[in-house]
Amino acid sequence: MAHAEEADDGPALEALLAGLATLDEDRAAAGEARGLERGEARGEAKAILLVLESRGLRISDEARERIRLCEDPEQLDAWARGAAVITSVDELFG
């Protein structure tokens, strides 16, 4: 049995620190990916609103907020396609 003054904890500590560094890198990468997704969603929401405004359609505050807060890429894609052909913003949500 090793006594505290004889124990060599160096390799165990190095392994622990390496594991923590990997964890930090993974978290940073996940955070970066999530940030990119949010940025893309905001850009698509902005484009949808611009199309609707350019077409002269009335956009209620509620509809504007719903579009602006959406982060679902499939939903945003559907709204983007619809924005070009609808006659009322309410049709986006119907």
C-alpha positions as CSV (number, residue, x, y, z in Angstrom):
1,M,0.0,0.0,0.0
2,A,1.4,3.4,-0.9
3,H,1.6,6.2,1.6
4,A,0.5,9.7,0.7
5,E,4.0,10.9,0.5
6,E,4.9,8.1,-1.9
7,A,1.9,8.3,-4.2
8,D,2.4,9.5,-7.7
9,D,-0.8,11.3,-8.7
10,G,0.7,13.0,-11.8
11,P,-0.6,10.6,-14.4
12,A,-4.1,10.5,-12.9
13,L,-4.2,14.3,-12.6
14,E,-3.0,14.7,-16.2
15,A,-5.7,12.3,-17.4
16,L,-8.4,14.2,-15.5
17,L,-7.2,17.5,-16.9
18,A,-7.2,16.2,-20.4
19,G,-10.7,14.9,-19.9
20,L,-11.9,18.3,-18.6
21,A,-10.3,20.0,-21.6
22,T,-12.1,17.7,-24.0
23,L,-15.3,18.4,-22.2
24,D,-14.8,22.2,-22.5
25,E,-14.0,21.8,-26.2
26,D,-17.2,19.8,-26.8
27,R,-19.3,22.3,-24.9
28,A,-17.7,25.2,-26.8
29,A,-18.4,23.4,-30.2
30,A,-22.0,22.7,-29.2
31,G,-22.5,26.3,-28.1
32,E,-21.0,27.6,-31.4
33,A,-23.3,25.3,-33.4
34,R,-26.3,26.5,-31.5
35,G,-25.3,30.1,-32.0
36,L,-25.0,29.5,-35.8
37,E,-28.4,27.9,-35.9
38,R,-30.0,30.8,-34.0
39,G,-28.3,33.3,-36.4
40,E,-29.6,31.4,-39.4
41,A,-33.1,31.3,-37.9
42,R,-33.0,35.1,-37.2
43,G,-31.8,35.8,-40.8
44,E,-34.5,33.6,-42.3
45,A,-37.2,35.2,-40.1
46,K,-36.0,38.7,-41.2
47,A,-36.2,37.6,-44.8
48,I,-39.7,36.4,-44.4
49,L,-40.8,39.6,-42.8
50,L,-39.1,41.6,-45.6
51,V,-40.9,39.6,-48.3
52,L,-44.2,40.1,-46.5
53,E,-43.6,43.8,-46.1
54,S,-42.4,44.2,-49.7
55,R,-45.6,42.6,-50.9
56,G,-47.6,45.2,-48.9
57,L,-49.2,42.6,-46.5
58,R,-50.3,43.8,-43.1
59,I,-48.3,42.0,-40.4
60,S,-49.8,42.1,-36.9
61,D,-47.5,42.5,-33.9
62,E,-48.4,38.9,-32.9
63,A,-47.5,37.5,-36.3
64,R,-44.3,39.5,-36.4
65,E,-43.3,38.2,-33.0
66,R,-44.2,34.6,-33.9
67,I,-42.0,34.7,-37.0
68,R,-39.2,36.5,-35.2
69,L,-39.1,34.0,-32.3
70,C,-39.3,30.8,-34.4
71,E,-36.1,28.7,-34.4
72,D,-37.5,25.7,-36.2
73,P,-35.8,25.5,-39.6
74,E,-38.5,23.5,-41.2
75,Q,-41.2,25.9,-40.1
76,L,-39.2,28.9,-41.3
77,D,-38.7,27.3,-44.7
78,A,-42.4,26.7,-45.0
79,W,-43.2,30.3,-44.1
80,A,-40.6,31.5,-46.5
81,R,-42.2,29.6,-49.4
82,G,-45.6,30.8,-48.3
83,A,-44.6,34.4,-47.9
84,A,-44.2,34.6,-51.7
85,V,-47.7,33.5,-52.6
86,I,-50.1,34.2,-49.7
87,T,-52.6,37.0,-49.8
88,S,-52.8,37.4,-46.0
89,V,-50.2,36.8,-43.3
90,D,-52.9,34.8,-41.4
91,E,-52.5,32.1,-44.2
92,L,-49.0,31.4,-43.0
93,F,-50.3,30.0,-39.7
94,G,-53.4,28.3,-41.1
